[in-house]
Amino acid sequence: MEQNYVYEDADYEEGLTFKKVGYFFKKGWLRMLIYAAVLALVATAVFVPIKVFYKSEPVAETSIEFIYDGIEKGLNPIGGVLDTDNIISTTVLKNAVDQAGLNGTIKDISKLRASMRVEGVLTDEYVKLTEAAANGDKDAENKLRNYVMHSTRFNIVISDPDGLGLSDDKAKLLLNKVVSSYYEDFKTRYSVSNMFSGDLYVLSDNSLIEFTAIYDTYTDSLKAIKSYLNENAEAAANFVSTENNATFALLLSELNILENNYDLFNAYILSNNVWRDKVTAYDSLVANKTDIENRLKPLTDYRTELVNQIKEIKPNTSTSTSNGSTTTTVQYPPEYFVYQAKLDDANRQIMDYGVQLANIETRMKKLNPDYDGTDGTITGGSDMVPTDKSVIDNAVRLLKALENSTAEFVQKVNATVENYYDTTFISSSVRQVQPPVVTRRSIGLNLWIVYLAAVLGGLIIAGAVTGVKIGKASAAKKNACAYNPEQTAVEDGADEVKPQDKK
């Protein structure tokens, strides 16, 4: 009887299995090593010479750093946008060339300027964020989406100093002078100097201006100085000017003495009824009184409106209980404090107007003894006769002495303020953090990345070749099964070959 044999395969595992992966690496690991090594050698032969021998440009460079509040936002010391082009402005470069004695070498400042640039250095915060984002930190990725980096450190670069006729030593010298020249430019540009004008105190010779008007002008100008000195006497109590050995507290004491002298002058004017032209002075006081009253009426109404608005603003009240005790929190909305600030300003202006009106009333009564507070006319009398010239001359002499003292005081204040900003802010705001060096910048090529790419490329190619070979071998094996099923079954691990009767 003829027998037919049925080939029964063992269960075939679908999909990717550890057995298949193991078989894949068993067949391809040597090929992967060889391919990776070959591509690494090719990368070495190609890219290492480029890294070692090819340089992008010869440069001389140094670095400066800004260290004042606001630079982290890209601002200059007075709150504007920092212009880094000023570091290598033609003025700075010309002064640097002069200081370095390189006029014979650098004859065209514009050519030097074209060969220089200022490069911002990445901040530590930005570098850390980018590294964290690269490592999968989602918070860092979110911050980088809206992050604006403002460099605080900058490289000053001279490209191809040889092309400018600069030796290495001359290039380094020039960079040092550029930095020192920029220091001076920075100080001049951002220092606070002549904060208060001393040219105002020259009105005593003007016979058309009454002494009381001059007194008001001068004392008003001292109010701003006093306010500034009060702020700094508290904020910089330990500062002592190296220019005049003065402190802000000492300047305040001198100002108080100066104000007392002005009050004595005013008392002299009123007690002696000193006027250059009494009729004109009286008319001027009447006009001033009317003007102030016209300003005061709407300002008073405005203050009343502010008071009513503030009353309408109700606070938000909340309570919380903890450990048996209840805490009540009262919180006003932001507009409450806005209105309060406006009310304070209105009250201050009303008070100032009140003082001015009181002074005008006093002066009008001195000029016109019959003045009753409502009548603006002059009725005559002995007090209306012109002031004796000798008395006026004496008032001029007293006023001139005050003017000289005031001008000297303002000059002293300005010198102290300038010294304060210079020593406290400006002189320490810029510093050189890297001495000049002359080098050749290499191409920006990271060999580790190149090697990694080469190895990965070798592994991928080797894996592809191994996969192809395994596929071809499987196809050949299947073809062999068609011609010798019994042998194939045995080779593939068939469970058994069963003879069956032929029907």
Disulfide bonds with the S-S distance in Angstrom:
none
